[in-house]
Amino acid sequence: MQPLDPTYFGDIDPPQRLLMGPGPVNAHPRVLRAMAADLLGQFDPEMTGFMNQVMALYRPVFGTQNQWTMLIDGTARAAIEASLVSLVEPGDTVLVVNFGRFGLLLTEILNRLGAKIETVSAPWGEVVPLEAIAEAIERVGPKVVATVHGDTSTTMAQPLEGLGALCQAAGAYLYVDACATLGGMEIAADRWGVDIVTGGLQKCLGGPSGSGPITVSDRAATRIFARRHVEQGIRRADIVDGAGPRIPSNYFDLAMIMDYWSDKRLNHHTEATSMLYAARECARVALGEGLDARFARHRKAGAAMTAGARALGLTVYGDDAYRMTNVTGVYIPEGIDSEAVRTMMREHFEIEIGTAFGPLQGKIWRLGAMGYNAMKHKVLLTLGALEACLKAQGFSLPLGEAVPAALAAWEAA
Ligand SMILES: Cc1ncc(COP(=O)(O)O)c(C=O)c1O
């Protein structure tokens, strides 16, 4: 075999795409700069200091006072898996509140854990009414209730106010995947009474994928520490095993991960330093802007995108009352080649819009405006480009109306 010419592939020099789909989105430049900072050893006091700062920064982001607020190394799905594998014990009944692909992901992970799964579902494009969840909790007596806040597959946001109280009254723990809304819509872990909430950086927090912020309530931490089983090579006299069933994953063992993030500094994994810098900067950017201002910016972007899409003559997908503010589904018009439009958007305008999964594949596009991309000019550019591409593909539409409609909706929202 010929040796590979080391110059063959060239430098990484990606095109400057504007990512206006359901995530990932463009990272904030401050986040990219933070990632370029020099590396540290994992027990360097500067590094453990940064870890403690991350814990402090993510508490307000999650709306919590929880001590156990930290990062899971891996994408958002890693944080989901760490939560479920550590919280759910074999044979536990888990009620999944399901209204899209990511509810189904919870079911898929729970299946692998041998949980007894019960489901309360809404059709895609809707959310599950609180009364239906209350009735299901009453009927199945779950140990854990698991759900998603904003399910990007359907663009719906499940209302969570009151759900924690229902779970606590029934002796159940509540888990919520907030990957797609954290930093863009309010997450009130304490007020909602959620035991574990997880997120990701690549949506409303405006970072790259690869780090999963997580917060764990004290009562969930107690249950998880009761399952603590420190791996043999790093056992210590001051860290005692619990009597509960061992967590069936080493990497996602939240008991060991919490011991690593505590003053014990148990040597579990090697914290992903550059991703920690990114997560830290994402939270600093979000808190620096102010969470309320940030939620308002996402609300404006969503309202503008929705109004602009309607002015293009497109039909917006799903229940208006429960729409996520940061991603909008629109039906692909009859007879229009979806991929031709997306290709034109990419090749002529350097803009990416999203397709969809499962039953919505080929039926809707998903137009996102989140994090660093939830900006007026980016929404307007996307709508202007979409108008041109739809026209070029033969869609008959009112020209020149979408951008002013979006602008008016931005100002009014
Ligand atoms: C609601 C939701 N949960 C989980 C995920 C999974 O995130 P990741 O791809 O970072 O694992 C996504 C990603 O699109 C998501 O939208």
Ligand as a Chemical Component Dictionary entry (heavy atoms), coordinates in Angstrom:
data_LIG
# 
_chem_comp.id                   LIG 
_chem_comp.type                 NON-POLYMER 
_chem_comp.pdbx_formal_charge   0 
_chem_comp.three_letter_code    LIG 
# 
loop_
_chem_comp_atom.comp_id 
_chem_comp_atom.atom_id 
_chem_comp_atom.alt_atom_id 
_chem_comp_atom.type_symbol 
_chem_comp_atom.charge 
_chem_comp_atom.model_Cartn_x 
_chem_comp_atom.model_Cartn_y 
_chem_comp_atom.model_Cartn_z 
_chem_comp_atom.pdbx_ordinal 
LIG C1 C1 C 0 -35.067 16.480 22.019 1  
LIG C2 C2 C 0 -33.764 15.835 21.707 2  
LIG N1 N1 N 0 -33.257 14.920 22.551 3  
LIG C3 C3 C 0 -32.097 14.307 22.315 4  
LIG C4 C4 C 0 -31.358 14.566 21.195 5  
LIG C5 C5 C 0 -30.096 13.794 20.953 6  
LIG O1 O1 O 0 -29.012 14.614 20.964 7  
LIG P1 P1 P 0 -27.554 14.125 20.510 8  
LIG O2 O2 O 0 -27.646 13.928 19.047 9  
LIG O3 O3 O 0 -26.681 15.265 20.930 10 
LIG O4 O4 O 0 -27.242 12.878 21.244 11 
LIG C6 C6 C 0 -31.837 15.513 20.284 12 
LIG C7 C7 C 0 -31.078 15.805 19.048 13 
LIG O5 O5 O 0 -31.597 16.207 18.046 14 
LIG C8 C8 C 0 -33.065 16.156 20.547 15 
LIG O6 O6 O 0 -33.563 17.064 19.691 16 
# 
loop_
_chem_comp_bond.comp_id 
_chem_comp_bond.atom_id_1 
_chem_comp_bond.atom_id_2 
_chem_comp_bond.value_order 
_chem_comp_bond.pdbx_ordinal 
LIG C1 C2 SING 1  
LIG C2 N1 SING 2  
LIG C2 C8 DOUB 3  
LIG N1 C3 DOUB 4  
LIG C3 C4 SING 5  
LIG C4 C5 SING 6  
LIG C4 C6 DOUB 7  
LIG C5 O1 SING 8  
LIG O1 P1 SING 9  
LIG P1 O2 DOUB 10 
LIG P1 O3 SING 11 
LIG P1 O4 SING 12 
LIG C6 C7 SING 13 
LIG C6 C8 SING 14 
LIG C7 O5 DOUB 15 
LIG C8 O6 SING 16 
# 
